[in-house]
Amino acid sequence: MARFDCITFLTDYGLAAGFVGTCHGVAARIAPHARVVDLTHDVPPQDVRTGALVLAQSIDFLPVAVHVAVVDPGVGMERRGIAVSGRHGLFVGPDNGLLTWAFPAGDVAGAWELANEELFLRPVSRTFHGRDVFMPVAAHLCNGTEPAALGPELDPAGLTRLPEPHLAAADGVLEAEAQLVDRFGNVQLAARRRDLEEAGLAGERELRLELDGRQVPVSLAATFGEVPAGALLVYEGSTGQLTVAVHGASAAAELGLAPGRRIRLKR
């Protein structure tokens, strides 16, 4: 097994306490050659879907590495820890759907349950598996530990997968679920430009956005500066997803739009 020289790290831990730094320290003690790249630690607490989305949208820009992701409401319960191998390297975390949006089901080269306690810190805290299980396992993998040594091999088809967000496009209407709100209040939708094309809306400049039975005008634009300050727009974000924004303000606040809610775009 080849050694890895990088661990990427995503959690909902925040930075106010020492959780992230402690995990860095564990990695440095076991695999001092491996650098740790912090993807984010600002996933909303226990929000597995947002963590899965951020990991999936970032993975193509990360090095081949051991990718540790921990958003784990079921820590200490019956959910299992897993490692999954694919073209991006190895993924380590809880089997709660957090990892699996980052790779297609057919892209899995192998999957294993984390059951070899010799690779864990001892004793294992019931509430801090990031420190005691996931990061130590990742560091051992960086040192060349074979995945088969982690525990029993798993059928990839049995890994927990999150349901896909709602999306429907036809007959001049695009209906999509809001899936992510950034710090500026821009709201990413579960839709891409091809979905606008499928709905027959890609050639339009002005559309209507429907939410909770009310409709507001919205412009299709390439960037914020194409519309006046305070105007509502839909643009193609850096991830390729369609995004609802207000030039100079928060679309989430102005529309009352949060992840999980559905909007419609129509002529």
C-alpha positions, 0 to 999 in steps of 0.5 A, a space after each residue: 500500500 502506497 503512503 499518503 502525504 496528505 489528510 484533508 479534514 472536514 467537520 462541524 467542530 468549529 474552532 472555539 474549542 480545541 477539537 480540531 487542533 487535537 485531531 491535528 496533533 494526533 495525526 502529527 504524532 502518528 504520521 508526522 510526514 503528512 500535512 493536514 488540509 482543513 477543508 472546513 470546520 464550520 458545517 452547521 452542527 450535526 448537518 450531515 447533508 451540508 457536510 456531504 455537499 461541501 465534501 462532494 463539491 470540493 473533492 475534485 480540487 483536492 489532492 489524492 489523499 486520506 479524506 477525513 470527514 466527521 459530522 456525526 450525530 450518531 457518535 457512540 451509537 450503532 452506526 459504524 465507522 468506515 473507510 472507502 477507497 476510490 480514485 480520490 484516495 481513501 475516505 474515512 468517517 461515519 457511515 451516515 451518508 456523509 462520505 458518499 456524495 463525494 464518489 459515484 457508487 460505481 467508483 468504489 474500489 473497496 470499503 471496510 468497517 473500522 474494527 481494528 482497535 489496535 489502530 485507535 487511541 485508547 481509551 476511545 471516547 464515546 463522543 470524540 471518534 474524530 480524535 480517537 478513531 477516524 484521525 488515527 486510522 487516517 494517519 496509519 493509512 498515511 503510513 502505509 497500513 493496508 485498508 484490509 487491516 482496518 476490519 471486515 470488508 463491506 459491500 459498497 452497495 450497503 453503504 448509507 447514502 443520502 437521498 438526492 435533493 429534489 429536482 424537476 425540469 419540464 414544460 417551462 418550469 424548473 423546480 429545485 430544492 435549496 441545498 446550501 446558503 453561503 455566508 453572503 446569503 446566496 442560496 445554491 440550488 440542486 440544479 445546473 444550467 442543463 436543467 434550465 435548458 431542459 425546462 426551456 428557460 436557458 434563453 430567457 433574461 427575465 423569469 419569475 421565482 415562485 416560493 410559497 405561492 408568491 412570485 417575484 421577478 428574477 434575472 438570469 445573469 452571469 454575475 452580480 454587476 449585471 443587475 442593479 443593487 438590490 435586484 434578485 438574480 440567478 447565476 451559475 456559481 463556481 460549483 456549476 450549481 444555479 444560485 439565487 442571490 440579491 446584489 448587495 444583500 442576502 437572498 436567504 434573508 429577503 426570501 426566507 429561503 433555507 436548505 430543504 425548501 423548494 422554489 420554482 423558476 418559470 417564464 
